Amino acid sequence: MQDSRQPTGWRKSSRSSNGASNCVEVGRVPGGAAVRDTKDRAAGHLTTTAAHWAAFITAIKSGRFDR
């Protein structure tokens, strides 16, 4: 999903730790969420709808992406 509106309220993932190289940040956009790489913020961000974001979070919490 492309969204020309700039995200606000960026926050670092609670799963990120100091010195970790795989951190992401989540921001808010109207009607959804945005995600960006903490170490490469200039690369831009990915946006998604609120429904897709909620489904993604549910999948994470259920262990769907666990190795």
N, C-alpha and C positions, 0 to 999 in steps of 0.2 A: 504494500500500500504506500503510495506517495502522498506526502502531506507537506505543504509549503509553510505551515505554521511552525514556529519554533517551540520546541519542548521547554518546559519550565520545571523547577523543583528537582533537578537531578540529584540522585542519591546512589551511593555505592552499594552493591549487593552485600547483604549480611553474611554471605558465604565467602566473601573476599577477605583475605588476610593480608597483613602488612608484608610487603615484599613479594606477594604472589604475582605471577605474570599473566594470569587469566581472569582478570577482574572486569566486570561490566557495571555500568550505571544505568539506572532506569529514570526516565523523566515522564512528565505528563504532557499530553496533547489533548485538545478537546475530543472527547469520545474515544480515547484510547491511551496507549502508552508508547514510549520511545525507548530504544536500547542503544547504547554505544559502548565501545571499547575504552576502558579507562586510560590505557596507555597510549591510545591513538585517537584522541577526541576529534582531531582535525579531519579524520577519515569520514566523518558524518555519522548518521544514526539511522536506525531502522524503526519504522512506526507500524503499529498494528491497532486494530479495533479493540474496544473493551472486551467484547465477547471472545475474540481470539486470544487476548492476553489472559483472560480468566481460564480458558481451556488449557493454555500452556502452563499456568501456575498449578492447576489441578493435576495435570500430568506429572509435573515435577514432584509434587507432594505425594503422589501415589507410587512413585518410584519407577515410573515408565522409562526414564532415561538413565537409571542406575546401571553401572557396569557389573 
